[in-house]
């Protein structure tokens, strides 16, 4: 991700991020399509690549966002664990019990 993405309005960032999460969640990394994503967003492929260098850069951004969101959630719930793996297991056990 480059600074261009961080300089667009927050609502546009959220819309783009939500659509990208949907694309990767439904099709996986290998089958995710930047063409489908840009069609969903109503932007050109060039605009998408002004924000992210490539498909992997976008995916990496989403993983980072997800991890930060999860860690914030765990901190708010006071669910401390020594590692990310143990934090994920703790979260999953609490969510699915």
Biopython code that builds the backbone (N, CA, C, O; Angstrom):
import numpy as np
from Bio.PDB.StructureBuilder import StructureBuilder

atoms = [
    (1, "UNK", "N", (0.846, -1.170, 0.000)),
    (1, "UNK", "CA", (0.000, 0.000, 0.000)),
    (1, "UNK", "C", (0.892, 1.233, 0.000)),
    (1, "UNK", "O", (1.960, 1.250, 0.612)),
    (2, "UNK", "N", (0.430, 2.262, -0.699)),
    (2, "UNK", "CA", (1.207, 3.494, -0.693)),
    (2, "UNK", "C", (0.398, 4.614, -0.057)),
    (2, "UNK", "O", (-0.756, 4.419, 0.323)),
    (3, "UNK", "N", (0.990, 5.754, 0.052)),
    (3, "UNK", "CA", (0.353, 6.891, 0.722)),
    (3, "UNK", "C", (-0.916, 7.359, 0.016)),
    (3, "UNK", "O", (-1.792, 7.945, 0.652)),
    (4, "UNK", "N", (-1.027, 7.113, -1.267)),
    (4, "UNK", "CA", (-2.207, 7.551, -2.009)),
    (4, "UNK", "C", (-3.482, 6.993, -1.379)),
    (4, "UNK", "O", (-4.472, 7.712, -1.244)),
    (5, "UNK", "N", (-3.463, 5.726, -0.995)),
    (5, "UNK", "CA", (-4.646, 5.106, -0.385)),
    (5, "UNK", "C", (-4.999, 5.784, 0.925)),
    (5, "UNK", "O", (-6.174, 6.020, 1.204)),
    (6, "UNK", "N", (-4.006, 6.096, 1.722)),
    (6, "UNK", "CA", (-4.261, 6.717, 3.024)),
    (6, "UNK", "C", (-4.740, 8.160, 2.886)),
    (6, "UNK", "O", (-5.271, 8.726, 3.842)),
    (7, "UNK", "N", (-4.562, 8.757, 1.718)),
    (7, "UNK", "CA", (-4.988, 10.145, 1.498)),
    (7, "UNK", "C", (-6.386, 10.278, 0.919)),
    (7, "UNK", "O", (-6.884, 11.393, 0.766)),
    (8, "UNK", "N", (-7.034, 9.152, 0.592)),
    (8, "UNK", "CA", (-8.414, 9.254, 0.104)),
    (8, "UNK", "C", (-9.345, 9.291, 1.312)),
    (8, "UNK", "O", (-8.950, 8.878, 2.403)),
    (9, "UNK", "N", (-10.570, 9.776, 1.138)),
    (9, "UNK", "CA", (-11.500, 9.849, 2.276)),
    (9, "UNK", "C", (-11.699, 8.485, 2.946)),
    (9, "UNK", "O", (-11.682, 7.446, 2.286)),
    (10, "UNK", "N", (-11.884, 8.510, 4.252)),
    (10, "UNK", "CA", (-12.042, 7.291, 5.050)),
    (10, "UNK", "C", (-13.172, 6.420, 4.510)),
    (10, "UNK", "O", (-13.022, 5.201, 4.430)),
    (11, "UNK", "N", (-14.279, 7.015, 4.146)),
    (11, "UNK", "CA", (-15.407, 6.227, 3.632)),
    (11, "UNK", "C", (-15.024, 5.469, 2.368)),
    (11, "UNK", "O", (-15.444, 4.328, 2.173)),
    (12, "UNK", "N", (-14.234, 6.096, 1.515)),
    (12, "UNK", "CA", (-13.776, 5.426, 0.296)),
    (12, "UNK", "C", (-12.792, 4.312, 0.647)),
    (12, "UNK", "O", (-12.819, 3.247, 0.029)),
    (13, "UNK", "N", (-11.929, 4.546, 1.625)),
    (13, "UNK", "CA", (-11.023, 3.495, 2.083)),
    (13, "UNK", "C", (-11.825, 2.293, 2.581)),
    (13, "UNK", "O", (-11.530, 1.149, 2.233)),
    (14, "UNK", "N", (-12.830, 2.565, 3.392)),
    (14, "UNK", "CA", (-13.660, 1.491, 3.951)),
    (14, "UNK", "C", (-14.390, 0.725, 2.850)),
    (14, "UNK", "O", (-14.448, -0.504, 2.884)),
    (15, "UNK", "N", (-14.940, 1.437, 1.884)),
    (15, "UNK", "CA", (-15.656, 0.794, 0.779)),
    (15, "UNK", "C", (-14.708, -0.101, -0.025)),
    (15, "UNK", "O", (-15.052, -1.233, -0.365)),
    (16, "UNK", "N", (-13.531, 0.409, -0.320)),
    (16, "UNK", "CA", (-12.545, -0.370, -1.067)),
    (16, "UNK", "C", (-12.089, -1.592, -0.275)),
    (16, "UNK", "O", (-11.965, -2.684, -0.828)),
    (17, "UNK", "N", (-11.841, -1.406, 1.005)),
    (17, "UNK", "CA", (-11.392, -2.500, 1.859)),
    (17, "UNK", "C", (-12.466, -3.571, 1.980)),
    (17, "UNK", "O", (-12.173, -4.763, 1.891)),
    (18, "UNK", "N", (-13.704, -3.146, 2.181)),
    (18, "UNK", "CA", (-14.813, -4.098, 2.305)),
    (18, "UNK", "C", (-14.962, -4.922, 1.026)),
    (18, "UNK", "O", (-15.144, -6.138, 1.089)),
    (19, "UNK", "N", (-14.887, -4.277, -0.108)),
    (19, "UNK", "CA", (-15.009, -4.990, -1.386)),
    (19, "UNK", "C", (-13.839, -5.948, -1.588)),
    (19, "UNK", "O", (-14.024, -7.053, -2.099)),
    (20, "UNK", "N", (-12.651, -5.537, -1.196)),
    (20, "UNK", "CA", (-11.478, -6.407, -1.340)),
    (20, "UNK", "C", (-11.577, -7.611, -0.406)),
    (20, "UNK", "O", (-11.244, -8.728, -0.803)),
    (21, "UNK", "N", (-12.034, -7.396, 0.833)),
    (21, "UNK", "CA", (-12.249, -8.520, 1.743)),
    (21, "UNK", "C", (-13.245, -9.505, 1.131)),
    (21, "UNK", "O", (-13.029, -10.717, 1.159)),
    (22, "UNK", "N", (-14.322, -8.982, 0.585)),
    (22, "UNK", "CA", (-15.337, -9.834, -0.039)),
    (22, "UNK", "C", (-14.723, -10.648, -1.181)),
    (22, "UNK", "O", (-14.965, -11.850, -1.289)),
    (23, "UNK", "N", (-13.943, -10.004, -2.016)),
    (23, "UNK", "CA", (-13.316, -10.684, -3.162)),
    (23, "UNK", "C", (-12.414, -11.823, -2.695)),
    (23, "UNK", "O", (-12.532, -12.946, -3.185)),
    (24, "UNK", "N", (-11.521, -11.545, -1.759)),
    (24, "UNK", "CA", (-10.595, -12.572, -1.293)),
    (24, "UNK", "C", (-11.311, -13.661, -0.491)),
    (24, "UNK", "O", (-10.959, -14.835, -0.599)),
    (25, "UNK", "N", (-12.305, -13.286, 0.306)),
    (25, "UNK", "CA", (-13.035, -14.275, 1.108)),
    (25, "UNK", "C", (-13.815, -15.237, 0.219)),
    (25, "UNK", "O", (-13.913, -16.425, 0.526)),
    (26, "UNK", "N", (-14.361, -14.737, -0.864)),
    (26, "UNK", "CA", (-15.187, -15.567, -1.730)),
    (26, "UNK", "C", (-14.400, -16.359, -2.769)),
    (26, "UNK", "O", (-14.843, -17.422, -3.205)),
    (27, "UNK", "N", (-13.249, -15.856, -3.161)),
    (27, "UNK", "CA", (-12.509, -16.500, -4.246)),
    (27, "UNK", "C", (-11.120, -16.991, -3.854)),
    (27, "UNK", "O", (-10.467, -17.685, -4.634)),
    (28, "UNK", "N", (-10.664, -16.641, -2.657)),
    (28, "UNK", "CA", (-9.311, -17.014, -2.255)),
    (28, "UNK", "C", (-8.287, -16.170, -2.986)),
    (28, "UNK", "O", (-8.608, -15.474, -3.950)),
    (29, "UNK", "N", (-7.057, -16.239, -2.518)),
    (29, "UNK", "CA", (-6.014, -15.403, -3.113)),
    (29, "UNK", "C", (-5.801, -15.728, -4.586)),
    (29, "UNK", "O", (-5.770, -14.825, -5.421)),
    (30, "UNK", "N", (-5.656, -16.989, -4.906)),
    (30, "UNK", "CA", (-5.321, -17.387, -6.280)),
    (30, "UNK", "C", (-6.399, -16.982, -7.281)),
    (30, "UNK", "O", (-6.087, -16.561, -8.395)),
    (31, "UNK", "N", (-7.665, -17.107, -6.888)),
    (31, "UNK", "CA", (-8.761, -16.837, -7.824)),
    (31, "UNK", "C", (-9.360, -15.441, -7.700)),
    (31, "UNK", "O", (-10.255, -15.077, -8.463)),
    (32, "UNK", "N", (-8.870, -14.666, -6.748)),
    (32, "UNK", "CA", (-9.344, -13.285, -6.627)),
    (32, "UNK", "C", (-8.969, -12.535, -7.900)),
    (32, "UNK", "O", (-7.905, -12.750, -8.481)),
    (33, "UNK", "N", (-9.868, -11.652, -8.317)),
    (33, "UNK", "CA", (-9.666, -10.939, -9.575)),
    (33, "UNK", "C", (-9.692, -9.431, -9.352)),
    (33, "UNK", "O", (-10.666, -8.880, -8.838)),
    (34, "UNK", "N", (-8.613, -8.782, -9.745)),
    (34, "UNK", "CA", (-8.615, -7.317, -9.655)),
    (34, "UNK", "C", (-9.601, -6.737, -10.665)),
    (34, "UNK", "O", (-10.137, -5.652, -10.435)),
    (35, "UNK", "N", (-9.855, -7.425, -11.772)),
    (35, "UNK", "CA", (-10.864, -6.962, -12.732)),
    (35, "UNK", "C", (-12.252, -6.968, -12.101)),
    (35, "UNK", "O", (-13.009, -6.007, -12.242)),
    (36, "UNK", "N", (-12.584, -8.057, -11.404)),
    (36, "UNK", "CA", (-13.887, -8.147, -10.745)),
    (36, "UNK", "C", (-13.981, -7.103, -9.634)),
    (36, "UNK", "O", (-15.018, -6.464, -9.462)),
    (37, "UNK", "N", (-12.894, -6.935, -8.885)),
    (37, "UNK", "CA", (-12.881, -5.966, -7.785)),
    (37, "UNK", "C", (-13.086, -4.547, -8.300)),
    (37, "UNK", "O", (-13.884, -3.795, -7.741)),
    (38, "UNK", "N", (-12.376, -4.177, -9.355)),
    (38, "UNK", "CA", (-12.527, -2.815, -9.872)),
    (38, "UNK", "C", (-13.911, -2.602, -10.472)),
    (38, "UNK", "O", (-14.452, -1.499, -10.402)),
    (39, "UNK", "N", (-14.492, -3.650, -11.064)),
    (39, "UNK", "CA", (-15.862, -3.535, -11.581)),
    (39, "UNK", "C", (-16.850, -3.313, -10.438)),
    (39, "UNK", "O", (-17.765, -2.498, -10.551)),
    (40, "UNK", "N", (-16.662, -4.037, -9.345)),
    (40, "UNK", "CA", (-17.510, -3.876, -8.159)),
    (40, "UNK", "C", (-17.409, -2.462, -7.605)),
    (40, "UNK", "O", (-18.414, -1.858, -7.229)),
    (41, "UNK", "N", (-16.187, -1.944, -7.559)),
    (41, "UNK", "CA", (-15.946, -0.611, -6.997)),
    (41, "UNK", "C", (-16.278, 0.517, -7.966)),
    (41, "UNK", "O", (-16.460, 1.664, -7.559)),
    (42, "UNK", "N", (-16.353, 0.185, -9.247)),
    (42, "UNK", "CA", (-16.608, 1.224, -10.248)),
    (42, "UNK", "C", (-15.404, 2.133, -10.451)),
    (42, "UNK", "O", (-15.545, 3.330, -10.699)),
    (43, "UNK", "N", (-14.209, 1.539, -10.340)),
    (43, "UNK", "CA", (-12.980, 2.301, -10.562)),
    (43, "UNK", "C", (-12.149, 1.588, -11.628)),
    (43, "UNK", "O", (-12.391, 0.421, -11.937)),
    (44, "UNK", "N", (-11.192, 2.282, -12.174)),
    (44, "UNK", "CA", (-10.312, 1.661, -13.166)),
    (44, "UNK", "C", (-9.241, 0.832, -12.450)),
    (44, "UNK", "O", (-8.955, 1.042, -11.271)),
    (45, "UNK", "N", (-8.670, -0.095, -13.178)),
    (45, "UNK", "CA", (-7.579, -0.895, -12.636)),
    (45, "UNK", "C", (-6.392, 0.007, -12.286)),
    (45, "UNK", "O", (-5.683, -0.234, -11.309)),
    (46, "UNK", "N", (-6.186, 1.047, -13.099)),
    (46, "UNK", "CA", (-5.109, 1.998, -12.826)),
    (46, "UNK", "C", (-5.294, 2.681, -11.482)),
    (46, "UNK", "O", (-4.323, 2.917, -10.763)),
    (47, "UNK", "N", (-6.548, 3.003, -11.139)),
    (47, "UNK", "CA", (-6.817, 3.626, -9.835)),
    (47, "UNK", "C", (-6.479, 2.670, -8.701)),
    (47, "UNK", "O", (-5.876, 3.069, -7.704)),
    (48, "UNK", "N", (-6.869, 1.400, -8.854)),
    (48, "UNK", "CA", (-6.563, 0.415, -7.821)),
    (48, "UNK", "C", (-5.058, 0.299, -7.627)),
    (48, "UNK", "O", (-4.574, 0.211, -6.499)),
    (49, "UNK", "N", (-4.321, 0.299, -8.733)),
    (49, "UNK", "CA", (-2.874, 0.136, -8.640)),
    (49, "UNK", "C", (-2.154, 1.432, -8.272)),
    (49, "UNK", "O", (-0.940, 1.427, -8.068)),
    (50, "UNK", "N", (-2.891, 2.540, -8.185)),
    (50, "UNK", "CA", (-2.322, 3.738, -7.555)),
    (50, "UNK", "C", (-2.290, 3.556, -6.039)),
    (50, "UNK", "O", (-1.434, 4.110, -5.350)),
    (51, "UNK", "N", (-3.248, 2.765, -5.533)),
    (51, "UNK", "CA", (-3.341, 2.517, -4.095)),
    (51, "UNK", "C", (-2.436, 1.374, -3.655)),
    (51, "UNK", "O", (-1.764, 1.469, -2.628)),
    (52, "UNK", "N", (-2.419, 0.303, -4.425)),
    (52, "UNK", "CA", (-1.684, -0.907, -4.089)),
    (52, "UNK", "C", (-0.843, -1.311, -5.288)),
    (52, "UNK", "O", (-1.308, -1.249, -6.427)),
    (53, "UNK", "N", (0.375, -1.718, -5.040)),
    (53, "UNK", "CA", (1.304, -2.040, -6.124)),
    (53, "UNK", "C", (0.836, -3.213, -6.973)),
    (53, "UNK", "O", (1.023, -3.231, -8.189)),
    (54, "UNK", "N", (0.225, -4.193, -6.312)),
    (54, "UNK", "CA", (-0.211, -5.398, -7.007)),
    (54, "UNK", "C", (-1.196, -6.154, -6.114)),
    (54, "UNK", "O", (-1.542, -5.699, -5.024)),
    (55, "UNK", "N", (-1.630, -7.291, -6.587)),
    (55, "UNK", "CA", (-2.599, -8.118, -5.870)),
    (55, "UNK", "C", (-2.066, -8.554, -4.504)),
    (55, "UNK", "O", (-2.812, -8.569, -3.525)),
    (56, "UNK", "N", (-0.794, -8.905, -4.434)),
    (56, "UNK", "CA", (-0.193, -9.326, -3.167)),
    (56, "UNK", "C", (-0.127, -8.165, -2.176)),
    (56, "UNK", "O", (-0.354, -8.359, -0.981)),
    (57, "UNK", "N", (0.177, -6.976, -2.654)),
    (57, "UNK", "CA", (0.231, -5.797, -1.790)),
    (57, "UNK", "C", (-1.137, -5.541, -1.154)),
    (57, "UNK", "O", (-1.218, -5.237, 0.036)),
    (58, "UNK", "N", (-2.203, -5.661, -1.935)),
    (58, "UNK", "CA", (-3.563, -5.488, -1.415)),
    (58, "UNK", "C", (-3.876, -6.571, -0.387)),
    (58, "UNK", "O", (-4.411, -6.277, 0.682)),
    (59, "UNK", "N", (-3.549, -7.807, -0.701)),
    (59, "UNK", "CA", (-3.802, -8.922, 0.207)),
    (59, "UNK", "C", (-3.045, -8.731, 1.524)),
    (59, "UNK", "O", (-3.598, -8.956, 2.600)),
    (60, "UNK", "N", (-1.792, -8.320, 1.435)),
    (60, "UNK", "CA", (-0.980, -8.085, 2.631)),
    (60, "UNK", "C", (-1.609, -6.999, 3.499)),
    (60, "UNK", "O", (-1.642, -7.118, 4.724)),
    (61, "UNK", "N", (-2.105, -5.947, 2.866)),
    (61, "UNK", "CA", (-2.788, -4.879, 3.597)),
    (61, "UNK", "C", (-4.008, -5.433, 4.347)),
    (61, "UNK", "O", (-4.229, -5.093, 5.509)),
    (62, "UNK", "N", (-4.789, -6.278, 3.686)),
    (62, "UNK", "CA", (-5.985, -6.842, 4.311)),
    (62, "UNK", "C", (-5.633, -7.742, 5.492)),
    (62, "UNK", "O", (-6.308, -7.712, 6.520)),
    (63, "UNK", "N", (-4.582, -8.537, 5.347)),
    (63, "UNK", "CA", (-4.149, -9.402, 6.448)),
    (63, "UNK", "C", (-3.704, -8.553, 7.637)),
    (63, "UNK", "O", (-4.026, -8.860, 8.785)),
    (64, "UNK", "N", (-2.968, -7.492, 7.352)),
    (64, "UNK", "CA", (-2.511, -6.598, 8.427)),
    (64, "UNK", "C", (-3.706, -5.947, 9.126)),
    (64, "UNK", "O", (-3.756, -5.889, 10.354)),
    (65, "UNK", "N", (-4.656, -5.461, 8.346)),
    (65, "UNK", "CA", (-5.851, -4.837, 8.924)),
    (65, "UNK", "C", (-6.612, -5.825, 9.794)),
    (65, "UNK", "O", (-7.053, -5.484, 10.892)),
    (66, "UNK", "N", (-6.765, -7.047, 9.303)),
    (66, "UNK", "CA", (-7.482, -8.085, 10.054)),
    (66, "UNK", "C", (-6.775, -8.405, 11.362)),
    (66, "UNK", "O", (-7.409, -8.531, 12.410)),
    (67, "UNK", "N", (-5.462, -8.535, 11.290)),
    (67, "UNK", "CA", (-4.679, -8.853, 12.489)),
    (67, "UNK", "C", (-4.790, -7.743, 13.517)),
    (67, "UNK", "O", (-4.961, -8.012, 14.706)),
    (68, "UNK", "N", (-4.693, -6.505, 13.073)),
    (68, "UNK", "CA", (-4.805, -5.377, 13.992)),
    (68, "UNK", "C", (-6.190, -5.320, 14.620)),
    (68, "UNK", "O", (-6.325, -5.052, 15.814)),
    (69, "UNK", "N", (-7.215, -5.572, 13.817)),
    (69, "UNK", "CA", (-8.587, -5.566, 14.334)),
    (69, "UNK", "C", (-8.773, -6.671, 15.378)),
    (69, "UNK", "O", (-9.373, -6.446, 16.429)),
    (70, "UNK", "N", (-8.260, -7.848, 15.084)),
    (70, "UNK", "CA", (-8.367, -8.963, 16.022)),
    (70, "UNK", "C", (-7.630, -8.658, 17.316)),
    (70, "UNK", "O", (-8.156, -8.906, 18.401)),
    (71, "UNK", "N", (-6.429, -8.127, 17.214)),
    (71, "UNK", "CA", (-5.659, -7.835, 18.423)),
    (71, "UNK", "C", (-6.337, -6.754, 19.270)),
    (71, "UNK", "O", (-6.311, -6.825, 20.498)),
    (72, "UNK", "N", (-6.936, -5.765, 18.627)),
    (72, "UNK", "CA", (-7.684, -4.741, 19.355)),
    (72, "UNK", "C", (-8.868, -5.362, 20.083)),
    (72, "UNK", "O", (-9.130, -5.053, 21.245)),
    (73, "UNK", "N", (-9.581, -6.243, 19.381)),
    (73, "UNK", "CA", (-10.718, -6.934, 19.985)),
    (73, "UNK", "C", (-10.279, -7.744, 21.200)),
    (73, "UNK", "O", (-10.908, -7.685, 22.257)),
    (74, "UNK", "N", (-9.199, -8.498, 21.041)),
    (74, "UNK", "CA", (-8.717, -9.317, 22.146)),
    (74, "UNK", "C", (-8.284, -8.463, 23.328)),
    (74, "UNK", "O", (-8.536, -8.820, 24.479)),
    (75, "UNK", "N", (-7.633, -7.337, 23.051)),
    (75, "UNK", "CA", (-7.230, -6.422, 24.131)),
    (75, "UNK", "C", (-8.445, -5.873, 24.852)),
    (75, "UNK", "O", (-8.448, -5.784, 26.079)),
    (76, "UNK", "N", (-9.487, -5.501, 24.102)),
    (76, "UNK", "CA", (-10.702, -4.951, 24.712)),
    (76, "UNK", "C", (-11.394, -5.981, 25.598)),
    (76, "UNK", "O", (-11.986, -5.635, 26.620)),
    (77, "UNK", "N", (-11.316, -7.222, 25.207)),
    (77, "UNK", "CA", (-11.935, -8.298, 25.988)),
    (77, "UNK", "C", (-10.995, -8.836, 27.063)),
    (77, "UNK", "O", (-11.322, -9.777, 27.786)),
    (78, "UNK", "N", (-9.814, -8.211, 27.151)),
    (78, "UNK", "CA", (-8.789, -8.600, 28.125)),
    (78, "UNK", "C", (-8.394, -10.071, 27.963)),
    (78, "UNK", "O", (-8.201, -10.790, 28.943)),
    (79, "UNK", "N", (-8.281, -10.495, 26.715)),
    (79, "UNK", "CA", (-7.911, -11.874, 26.394)),
    (79, "UNK", "C", (-6.432, -11.882, 26.020)),
    (79, "UNK", "O", (-6.077, -11.793, 24.844)),
    (80, "UNK", "N", (-5.597, -11.987, 27.005)),
    (80, "UNK", "CA", (-4.152, -11.942, 26.786)),
    (80, "UNK", "C", (-3.607, -13.358, 26.566)),
    (80, "UNK", "O", (-3.999, -14.305, 27.248)),
    (81, "UNK", "N", (-2.721, -13.472, 25.626)),
    (81, "UNK", "CA", (-2.040, -14.741, 25.359)),
    (81, "UNK", "C", (-0.629, -14.405, 24.899)),
    (81, "UNK", "O", (-0.403, -13.332, 24.340)),
    (82, "UNK", "N", (0.319, -15.298, 25.123)),
    (82, "UNK", "CA", (1.713, -14.995, 24.799)),
    (82, "UNK", "C", (2.046, -14.921, 23.312)),
    (82, "UNK", "O", (3.076, -14.358, 22.943)),
    (83, "UNK", "N", (1.200, -15.474, 22.460)),
    (83, "UNK", "CA", (1.511, -15.446, 21.025)),
    (83, "UNK", "C", (0.243, -15.205, 20.222)),
    (83, "UNK", "O", (-0.868, -15.362, 20.730)),
    (84, "UNK", "N", (0.421, -14.824, 18.970)),
    (84, "UNK", "CA", (-0.728, -14.614, 18.092)),
    (84, "UNK", "C", (-1.508, -15.911, 17.929)),
    (84, "UNK", "O", (-2.738, -15.904, 17.950)),
    (85, "UNK", "N", (-0.808, -17.009, 17.768)),
    (85, "UNK", "CA", (-1.474, -18.312, 17.610)),
    (85, "UNK", "C", (-2.355, -18.611, 18.822)),
    (85, "UNK", "O", (-3.510, -19.009, 18.671)),
    (86, "UNK", "N", (-1.813, -18.422, 20.007)),
    (86, "UNK", "CA", (-2.590, -18.683, 21.217)),
    (86, "UNK", "C", (-3.736, -17.682, 21.364)),
    (86, "UNK", "O", (-4.800, -18.031, 21.874)),
    (87, "UNK", "N", (-3.525, -16.440, 20.920)),
    (87, "UNK", "CA", (-4.599, -15.447, 20.933)),
    (87, "UNK", "C", (-5.737, -15.877, 20.016)),
    (87, "UNK", "O", (-6.910, -15.757, 20.370)),
    (88, "UNK", "N", (-5.384, -16.376, 18.839)),
    (88, "UNK", "CA", (-6.406, -16.845, 17.897)),
    (88, "UNK", "C", (-7.179, -18.032, 18.463)),
    (88, "UNK", "O", (-8.401, -18.106, 18.333)),
    (89, "UNK", "N", (-6.470, -18.947, 19.084)),
    (89, "UNK", "CA", (-7.135, -20.095, 19.686)),
    (89, "UNK", "C", (-8.058, -19.673, 20.822)),
    (89, "UNK", "O", (-9.165, -20.194, 20.955)),
    (90, "UNK", "N", (-7.605, -18.735, 21.633)),
    (90, "UNK", "CA", (-8.415, -18.213, 22.729)),
    (90, "UNK", "C", (-9.668, -17.542, 22.190)),
    (90, "UNK", "O", (-10.771, -17.776, 22.686)),
    (91, "UNK", "N", (-9.493, -16.712, 21.179)),
    (91, "UNK", "CA", (-10.629, -16.035, 20.542)),
    (91, "UNK", "C", (-11.617, -17.067, 19.994)),
    (91, "UNK", "O", (-12.819, -16.975, 20.243)),
    (92, "UNK", "N", (-11.109, -18.043, 19.253)),
    (92, "UNK", "CA", (-11.979, -19.047, 18.646)),
    (92, "UNK", "C", (-12.729, -19.845, 19.721)),
    (92, "UNK", "O", (-13.921, -20.116, 19.577)),
    (93, "UNK", "N", (-12.041, -20.210, 20.774)),
    (93, "UNK", "CA", (-12.706, -20.999, 21.818)),
    (93, "UNK", "C", (-13.806, -20.196, 22.497)),
    (93, "UNK", "O", (-14.851, -20.750, 22.838)),
    (94, "UNK", "N", (-13.589, -18.907, 22.697)),
    (94, "UNK", "CA", (-14.619, -18.063, 23.309)),
    (94, "UNK", "C", (-15.791, -17.815, 22.362)),
    (94, "UNK", "O", (-16.944, -17.782, 22.792)),
    (95, "UNK", "N", (-15.501, -17.643, 21.089)),
    (95, "UNK", "CA", (-16.541, -17.358, 20.105)),
    (95, "UNK", "C", (-17.420, -18.575, 19.845)),
    (95, "UNK", "O", (-18.624, -18.440, 19.628)),
    (96, "UNK", "N", (-16.832, -19.737, 19.866)),
    (96, "UNK", "CA", (-17.571, -20.925, 19.431)),
    (96, "UNK", "C", (-18.004, -21.840, 20.558)),
    (96, "UNK", "O", (-18.559, -22.907, 20.299)),
    (97, "UNK", "N", (-17.769, -21.454, 21.797)),
    (97, "UNK", "CA", (-18.255, -22.246, 22.938)),
    (97, "UNK", "C", (-19.743, -22.059, 23.117)),
    (97, "UNK", "O", (-20.334, -22.644, 24.025)),
]
sb = StructureBuilder()
sb.init_structure("model")
sb.init_model(0)
sb.init_chain("A")
sb.init_seg("    ")
for serial, (resi, resn, name, xyz) in enumerate(atoms, 1):
    if name == "N":
        sb.init_residue(resn, " ", resi, " ")
    sb.init_atom(name, np.array(xyz, "f"), 0.0, 1.0, " ", f" {name:<3s}", serial, name[0])
structure = sb.get_structure()
